């Protein structure tokens, strides 16, 4: 028993196994456990810090890339915004106010309308408005394409809102059929099946689409000018909007089959006109002959 107790004094060191063949001293094991736990905790904290730093770095890189990409895609550079601000002060501020919040009795607020609304109104010549009225007719644009984009960039930078998509806004030929169905469902009731427009209530008018460009049609769908409802991407997806544009522009460019379709009703209309006109001419001739014979 004495030898077992004084093993460390006899050998001059603490053996891993006691002289009796027992497992290493329990006190030593107890002393090493807290150190191991501390090491594990330190490793976990270090891994967490590394992971957090990596996530922050990735987020910063993505934010910088997204901001740069957005400016390049939409043309909203600092130079464009500054040029648009100058144009706004010259042509728009008297009606829409210095802060785009509008002036009562003169012009509505532009907060939230976005660059798409500015592009539609200015590119179609409706703005700047010459006089107040229920309907703003289409006329020659006052600004060129670059100036219009600069105005849109400024208004969008201050008030936000829908942005006109970049790239091709017209679907391919395979989407024309779908575009026709969507147009008849959502647009024909106001613009007509022949795109000539129609009068609405209170002196308003659904305008003709015959002069509308791809960009103007999409901008109108996104923003809903005047009495037109706005169609968000949840109501009409970007592909569906492109299909509608493809349908409108394809039919505008195509000729009526069979001759003069008379407002695109179809070749049958020629026979109707010939029949009605022919019968009318015959009746007039009969009446004239009868009057002469008397």
C-alpha positions as semicolon CSV with decimal commas, in nm:
position;residue;x (nm);y (nm);z (nm)
1;X;0,000;0,000;0,000
2;X;0,285;0,237;0,081
3;X;0,451;0,165;-0,250
4;X;0,129;0,238;-0,432
5;X;0,086;0,567;-0,258
6;X;0,446;0,690;-0,306
7;X;0,498;0,586;-0,663
8;X;0,577;0,941;-0,782
9;X;0,842;0,985;-0,515
10;X;1,010;0,657;-0,602
11;X;1,039;0,706;-0,976
12;X;1,083;1,084;-0,976
13;X;0,793;1,140;-1,217
14;X;0,428;1,059;-1,246
15;X;0,388;0,751;-1,464
16;X;0,097;0,712;-1,710
17;X;0,022;0,382;-1,538
18;X;0,066;0,321;-1,168
19;X;0,299;0,057;-1,035
20;X;0,002;-0,167;-0,969
21;X;-0,105;-0,152;-1,334
22;X;-0,400;0,085;-1,276
23;X;-0,519;0,348;-1,529
24;X;-0,349;0,691;-1,514
25;X;-0,423;0,910;-1,223
26;X;-0,782;1,041;-1,223
27;X;-0,675;1,378;-1,092
28;X;-0,460;1,437;-1,396
29;X;-0,749;1,341;-1,626
30;X;-0,973;1,583;-1,446
31;X;-0,712;1,858;-1,485
32;X;-0,689;1,805;-1,865
33;X;-1,063;1,799;-1,940
34;X;-1,129;2,173;-1,892
35;X;-0,839;2,255;-2,124
36;X;-0,984;2,031;-2,398
37;X;-1,327;2,187;-2,358
38;X;-1,175;2,532;-2,382
39;X;-0,991;2,434;-2,699
40;X;-1,309;2,305;-2,861
41;X;-1,497;2,621;-2,769
42;X;-1,220;2,835;-2,912
43;X;-1,223;2,640;-3,236
44;X;-1,600;2,680;-3,269
45;X;-1,580;3,054;-3,204
46;X;-1,299;3,086;-3,457
47;X;-1,497;2,899;-3,722
48;X;-1,802;3,116;-3,653
49;X;-1,597;3,436;-3,689
50;X;-1,448;3,314;-4,017
51;X;-1,792;3,220;-4,150
52;X;-1,940;3,555;-4,046
53;X;-1,656;3,745;-4,211
54;X;-1,701;3,546;-4,531
55;X;-2,076;3,618;-4,539
56;X;-2,019;3,989;-4,479
57;X;-1,759;4,002;-4,755
58;X;-1,984;3,821;-5,001
59;X;-2,275;4,050;-4,916
60;X;-2,063;4,361;-4,966
61;X;-1,933;4,238;-5,301
62;X;-2,283;4,150;-5,419
63;X;-2,426;4,485;-5,309
64;X;-2,152;4,673;-5,492
65;X;-2,198;4,461;-5,804
66;X;-2,578;4,495;-5,799
67;X;-2,560;4,870;-5,757
68;X;-2,315;4,903;-6,045
69;X;-2,518;4,671;-6,268
70;X;-2,840;4,858;-6,197
71;X;-2,689;5,189;-6,289
72;X;-2,549;5,052;-6,613
73;X;-2,870;4,871;-6,710
74;X;-3,110;5,158;-6,653
75;X;-2,877;5,442;-6,753
76;X;-2,926;5,610;-6,415
77;X;-2,571;5,743;-6,394
78;X;-2,490;6,054;-6,196
79;X;-2,444;6,248;-6,518
80;X;-2,786;6,137;-6,650
81;X;-2,955;6,228;-6,323
82;X;-2,791;6,571;-6,317
83;X;-2,889;6,640;-6,678
84;X;-3,243;6,520;-6,607
85;X;-3,262;6,753;-6,307
86;X;-3,178;7,050;-6,527
87;X;-3,443;6,952;-6,782
88;X;-3,696;6,907;-6,502
89;X;-3,630;7,255;-6,363
90;X;-3,682;7,409;-6,705
91;X;-3,990;7,218;-6,824
92;X;-4,163;7,041;-6,534
93;X;-4,111;7,220;-6,204
94;X;-4,390;7,476;-6,250
95;X;-4,656;7,202;-6,251
96;X;-4,502;6,916;-6,055
97;X;-4,313;7,111;-5,790
98;X;-3,951;7,130;-5,682
99;X;-3,971;6,804;-5,487
100;X;-4,190;6,612;-5,734
101;X;-4,481;6,636;-5,489
102;X;-4,707;6,818;-5,736
103;X;-4,887;7,150;-5,723
104;X;-5,258;7,158;-5,654
105;X;-5,460;7,251;-5,960
106;X;-5,158;7,235;-6,188
107;X;-4,995;6,893;-6,183
108;X;-4,998;6,567;-5,986
109;X;-4,720;6,428;-5,771
110;X;-4,452;6,225;-5,948
111;X;-4,350;6,032;-5,636
112;X;-4,368;5,664;-5,720
113;X;-4,453;5,698;-6,090
114;X;-4,107;5,577;-6,195
115;X;-3,906;5,620;-6,509
116;X;-4,156;5,416;-6,712
117;X;-4,432;5,675;-6,665
118;X;-4,198;5,960;-6,755
119;X;-4,087;5,777;-7,069
120;X;-4,446;5,717;-7,184
121;X;-4,575;6,068;-7,117
122;X;-4,275;6,254;-7,258
123;X;-4,197;6,029;-7,556
124;X;-4,559;6,051;-7,676
125;X;-4,554;6,432;-7,649
126;X;-4,828;6,437;-7,386
127;X;-4,589;6,606;-7,146
128;X;-4,507;6,887;-7,103
129;X;-4,880;6,954;-7,116
130;X;-4,987;7,258;-7,313
131;X;-5,324;7,297;-7,139
132;X;-5,532;7,123;-6,876
133;X;-5,806;6,889;-6,994
134;X;-5,971;6,553;-6,953
135;X;-5,749;6,399;-7,219
136;X;-5,392;6,469;-7,324
137;X;-5,357;6,388;-7,696
138;X;-5,046;6,246;-7,855
139;X;-4,822;6,497;-8,030
140;X;-4,462;6,535;-8,138
141;X;-4,219;6,487;-7,852
142;X;-4,041;6,797;-7,724
143;X;-3,728;6,609;-7,615
144;X;-3,508;6,359;-7,794
145;X;-3,454;6,001;-7,675
146;X;-3,149;6,080;-7,463
147;X;-3,318;6,371;-7,288
148;X;-3,625;6,158;-7,218
149;X;-3,409;5,891;-7,057
150;X;-3,233;6,157;-6,849
151;X;-3,563;6,298;-6,726
152;X;-3,679;5,947;-6,640
153;X;-3,353;5,881;-6,456
154;X;-3,394;6,194;-6,242
155;X;-3,759;6,131;-6,151
156;X;-3,684;5,769;-6,071
157;X;-3,385;5,862;-5,854
158;X;-3,601;6,091;-5,641
159;X;-3,940;5,922;-5,634
160;X;-3,876;5,558;-5,731
161;X;-4,135;5,351;-5,914
162;X;-4,156;5,118;-6,215
163;X;-3,858;5,110;-6,448
164;X;-3,884;5,046;-6,820
165;X;-3,720;4,706;-6,887
166;X;-3,407;4,693;-7,096
167;X;-3,347;4,479;-7,405
168;X;-3,604;4,353;-7,652
169;X;-3,962;4,415;-7,540
170;X;-4,125;4,221;-7,825
171;X;-4,184;3,847;-7,816
172;X;-4,100;3,616;-8,106
173;X;-4,346;3,488;-8,365
174;X;-4,438;3,187;-8,151
175;X;-4,594;3,419;-7,891
176;X;-4,830;3,605;-8,128
177;X;-5,123;3,371;-8,065
178;X;-5,089;3,406;-7,688
179;X;-5,054;3,782;-7,728
180;X;-5,377;3,796;-7,926
181;X;-5,568;3,614;-7,653
182;X;-5,426;3,841;-7,384
183;X;-5,498;4,154;-7,587
184;X;-5,861;4,058;-7,648
185;X;-5,901;3,981;-7,278
186;X;-5,731;4,288;-7,131
187;X;-5,705;4,561;-7,395
188;X;-5,958;4,529;-7,679
189;X;-6,251;4,660;-7,476
190;X;-6,093;5,008;-7,478
191;X;-5,843;5,015;-7,764
192;X;-6,059;4,809;-8,000
193;X;-5,969;4,499;-8,195
194;X;-5,815;4,718;-8,466
195;X;-5,605;4,929;-8,224
196;X;-5,779;5,253;-8,322
197;X;-5,896;5,339;-7,972
198;X;-6,236;5,460;-7,857
199;X;-6,395;5,741;-7,654
200;X;-6,448;5,685;-7,283
201;X;-6,660;5,861;-7,023
202;X;-6,605;6,217;-6,899
203;X;-6,435;6,327;-7,220
204;X;-6,150;6,078;-7,192
205;X;-6,022;5,866;-7,478
206;X;-5,846;5,532;-7,511
207;X;-5,580;5,630;-7,765
208;X;-5,492;5,461;-8,090
209;X;-5,198;5,220;-8,081
210;X;-5,098;5,265;-8,444
211;X;-4,812;5,503;-8,362
212;X;-4,709;5,336;-8,037
213;X;-4,363;5,184;-8,012
214;X;-4,267;4,871;-7,819
215;X;-4,133;5,080;-7,531
216;X;-4,443;5,298;-7,514
217;X;-4,679;4,999;-7,506
218;X;-4,485;4,830;-7,224
219;X;-4,452;5,159;-7,032
220;X;-4,829;5,210;-7,055
221;X;-4,896;4,858;-6,926
222;X;-4,659;4,910;-6,633
223;X;-4,788;5,252;-6,526
224;X;-5,152;5,278;-6,640
225;X;-5,166;5,636;-6,777
226;X;-5,490;5,832;-6,729
227;X;-5,786;5,588;-6,718
228;X;-5,586;5,280;-6,813
229;X;-5,525;5,025;-6,535
230;X;-5,167;4,933;-6,454
231;X;-5,062;4,573;-6,515
232;X;-4,791;4,466;-6,274
233;X;-4,572;4,164;-6,340
234;X;-4,806;3,965;-6,112
235;X;-5,101;4,040;-6,341
236;X;-4,918;4,011;-6,671
237;X;-4,573;3,856;-6,662
238;X;-4,289;4,017;-6,862
239;X;-4,321;3,737;-7,121
240;X;-4,695;3,800;-7,152
241;X;-4,633;4,172;-7,202
242;X;-4,382;4,091;-7,476
243;X;-4,638;3,857;-7,636
244;X;-4,897;4,139;-7,646
245;X;-4,643;4,372;-7,805
246;X;-4,559;4,107;-8,065
247;X;-4,929;4,066;-8,149
248;X;-4,996;4,440;-8,183
249;X;-4,689;4,522;-8,387
250;X;-4,723;4,218;-8,615
251;X;-5,084;4,297;-8,704
252;X;-4,999;4,663;-8,762
253;X;-4,729;4,563;-9,009
254;X;-4,937;4,300;-9,192
255;X;-5,172;4,368;-9,482
256;X;-5,535;4,268;-9,494
257;X;-5,581;3,940;-9,682
258;X;-5,809;3,954;-9,985
259;X;-5,789;4,327;-10,047
260;X;-5,935;4,620;-9,854
261;X;-6,060;4,475;-9,530
262;X;-6,237;4,795;-9,421
263;X;-6,098;4,843;-9,072
264;X;-5,964;4,484;-9,073
265;X;-6,309;4,327;-9,058
266;X;-6,200;4,085;-9,330
267;X;-6,250;4,022;-9,704
268;X;-6,621;3,956;-9,650
269;X;-6,668;4,329;-9,594
270;X;-6,586;4,396;-9,960
271;X;-6,878;4,179;-10,071
272;X;-7,109;4,352;-9,826
273;X;-7,010;4,695;-9,954
274;X;-7,044;4,583;-10,315
275;X;-7,386;4,431;-10,248
276;X;-7,524;4,726;-10,050
277;X;-7,369;4,980;-10,283
278;X;-7,483;4,790;-10,594
279;X;-7,841;4,749;-10,473
280;X;-7,850;5,114;-10,375
281;X;-7,727;5,219;-10,717
282;X;-7,989;5,001;-10,887
283;X;-8,267;5,148;-10,671
284;X;-8,155;5,501;-10,752
285;X;-8,152;5,416;-11,123
286;X;-8,506;5,269;-11,104
287;X;-8,638;5,575;-10,926
288;X;-8,471;5,807;-11,177
289;X;-8,612;5,614;-11,476
290;X;-8,958;5,612;-11,318
291;X;-8,942;5,985;-11,261
292;X;-8,839;6,046;-11,624
293;X;-9,115;5,826;-11,763
294;X;-9,380;6,041;-11,603
